[in-house]
Amino acid sequence: MLHRKHWILILLTPGVIIADQVTKTLAQLALDGGNIVTVVPRYLDMVLVQNRGIAFGLLNNLESSWRTPIFIGISAIAIFIIFHLFRQTRAKALFLPVALSLILAGAAGNLIDRFRWGYVVDFINMHYHQYYWPTFNLADTAITIGIIILILDTIFAPGPMPDEEEETVAEDIPPEEWTEEAD
């Protein structure tokens, strides 16, 4: 039986991955050759950047023979952790599955880029006059929003739901009810 958390994963994750890949392909076509498209003067431009590193271009200068296996390994570990957390999520949960689906979609979108082009396509360039934020893409945005939701859900999450069974701890059972189980 599919629960709400499964539907969120099934619908949101591929939707974000597709949107990410379409926008990156359009950016490759429209911004190839060094074109810059100003969306909001002094604040937002579209410019094509080939990010061979990780977030914010870190490890960009790492030798290619090391870079690819390390980034694929990091992505595989992240995806494993996300699926593990997802399995632990309550069936009726809303915010945690959304957060995990967004993070998963972002990680998958950037991993697809590494296989597809050998680098991650970044194209959204936000700045305030001469102060620039590192160029990013829709996958990075999904990861960031997912992490924000994850943090907020962790801080403001309610306690156990009334319909969920709580684990019985041995200390909660009076001694007269203790029995030894047969091996």
GINOR-V231511 format. One record per backbone hydrogen bond with DSSP energy under -1.0 kcal/mol. CO is the residue of the C=O (numbers start at 1). NH is the residue of the N-H. Records with the same first field share a line. If there is no record, write none. Layout:
BEGIN
CO: NH ; NH
END
This chain:
BEGIN
3: 7
4: 8
5: 9
6: 10
7: 11
8: 12
11: 15
12: 16
13: 17
14: 18
15: 19
16: 20
17: 21
18: 22
19: 23
20: 24
21: 25
22: 26
23: 27
24: 28
25: 29
26: 30
27: 31
37: 46
40: 43 ; 44
42: 129
43: 127
44: 39 ; 40
45: 125
46: 37
49: 122
51: 120
54: 57
55: 58
57: 60
58: 54
59: 62
63: 66 ; 67
64: 68
66: 70
67: 71
68: 72
69: 73
70: 74
71: 75
72: 76
73: 77
74: 78
75: 79
76: 80
77: 81
78: 82
79: 83
80: 84
81: 85
82: 86
83: 87
84: 88
86: 89
90: 93
91: 5
94: 98
95: 99
96: 100
97: 101
98: 102
99: 103
100: 104
101: 105
102: 106
103: 107
104: 108
105: 109
106: 110
107: 111
108: 112
109: 113
110: 114
111: 115
112: 116
113: 117 ; 118
120: 51
122: 49
123: 47
124: 136
125: 45
126: 133
128: 131
131: 128
136: 123 ; 124
137: 141
138: 142
139: 143
140: 144
141: 145
142: 146
143: 147
144: 148
145: 149
146: 150
147: 151
148: 152
149: 153
150: 154
151: 155
152: 156
153: 157
161: 164
169: 172
170: 173
174: 177
175: 178
END
